[in-house]
Amino acid sequence: MATKQATKEIGLFEAIQQFCQDKSLDRELVLGVIRDSLLTAYRKKVGLEAENDDRCQVEFGQENKNEIVVSVAKDVVAEKSENPLEISLEEAKKIDPHAEIGGRVRVFEKPQDLSRVLSSQAKQMVFQRLRDMEKELLFQEYKSKEGELTHGYFQRWKKDIMSIDLGKVEGIMLKKDQNPGEKYRQGDRLKAIISRVEIRPREPMPVITLSRASGDFVKKLFEMEIPEVYDGIVEIRDVARIPSYRTKVVVTTSKSDVDPVGACVGMKGVRIQAIVRELGNERIDIVLHSDEPSVFIANAISPAKPVEVHVDKKRGDALVIVPDESLSLAIGINGSNVKLVSQLSGFKIDIKTVSQYNQELASPEAREKLDRLFNAQQEAMEGAEEDSEGSDEDDSDYTPLSEIPGLTPRIVGLLEAGGIKNVETLLEFSPEELSAIGGIGRTTADQILRLLRESIEWVEEG
């Protein structure tokens, strides 16, 4: 009957126990790694290549599993052999008195032989596989958190890259993911979103990339600070951002009794101020969503309040007319406001003041530019005009609108579409009635009537 010789690798087990505690690894999984590593090392030692060969076995003692027993089944031969898988009959009978030539005897490693295996190749395999296990577990844990808000502590700068302690692992924040102008000292607490988690062959741990500059970061802050957003009552449709300058958040709701803008701002702005402070006093505009481009652009150009907004869906252009004193508000610092509106709407935005718009109406070159801007609308009006040809033969006694100097074909088309076919009919309209025609706002209506007054020669009957 074979007897078992075992050894306690106390130093190894103490190290493994501490490793499991520090890295939050399961002890049973770690012991499995040790078993597999010992088998691999021992098979190589005795010349066994096939992994499914059960000649080699590794077992752990029952008491706290703090004993390692390695054994190999050797073939019994008549004489002493140099083959590590063979044992002489004489040596075999010392282990098992019933051993016979041609049979097998399981030989248990002596303590000193086992120590040599553990201290070299097996130990290296164990700790390498444990590091790989830790790396994979951390990757799976943080990969499931991509897009979520987290917090950490600033550690140090590596050139332009921030190193942030997340507890179990360090994250990095590239320059493009940082808020310009923010300064940190070691140990400062900060919030960020986990934007990307990946495994790189040469890195010992997963690479976790954080961001404070993305629109998703702002969205997560809204979810954290505003219950209606977290509960889905108020939906964030889009976010456009220039970090440290301005952010525009587009909101909407399906509930008629909820004001989505007011819910985000809060009483006296208390809700939005918490987010503004987190972003280093970055300006945040809450924009009410609309499916109508002209209405949406008018909402998004806030804090400026436009007089008129004209869009050309075919060309993707939009003209926004604002009061003279609101031009700087509409454009924003370094053009930030108009850039964000363009990004949100998908239209190329051209901003003009009321004075600039009126001046352009009086300039032939500018009128031609305006005609190109609204080419799609112009073509539609011309088509409607062609359809109505033949029905206006009785209008020969009236003065055509094209006779008014400075009146562009686009404006003529809009007036005719509104039922105004000639100058005589136009004279009967007030500014309020003109501005009610589609595509003509109050500013354009006043300009049309000014051009009309300047072109009419009044004749007194006497």
Buried (B, 14 or more C-beta within 10 A) or exposed (E): EBEEBBBEBEEBBEBBBEBBEEBEBEBEEBBEBBBBBBBBBBBEBEEBEEEEEEBBBBBBBEEEEBBBBBBBBBBBBEEEEEEEBBBBBEBBBEBBEEBEEEBBBBBBBEEEBBBEBBEEBBBEBBBEBBBEBBBEBBBEBBBEBEEEBBEBBBBEEEEEBBBBBBEBBBBBBBEEBBBEEBEBEEEEEBBBBBBBBEEEEEEEBBBBBBBBBBBBBBBBBBBBBBEBBEEEBBBBEBBBBBBBBBBBBBBBBEEEEEBBBEBBBBEEEEBBBBBBEBBBEBBBBBBBBBEEBBBBBBBBBBEBEBBBBBBBEEBBBBBBBBBEEBBEBBBBEEEBBBBBBBBBBEBBBBBBBBEBBBEBBBEEEBBEEBBEBBBBBBEBBBEEBEEEEEEBEEEEEEBBBEEBEBBBBBBBBBBBBBEBBBBEBBEEBEEEEBBBBEBBBBBBBBBBBBBBEEBEEEEEEE
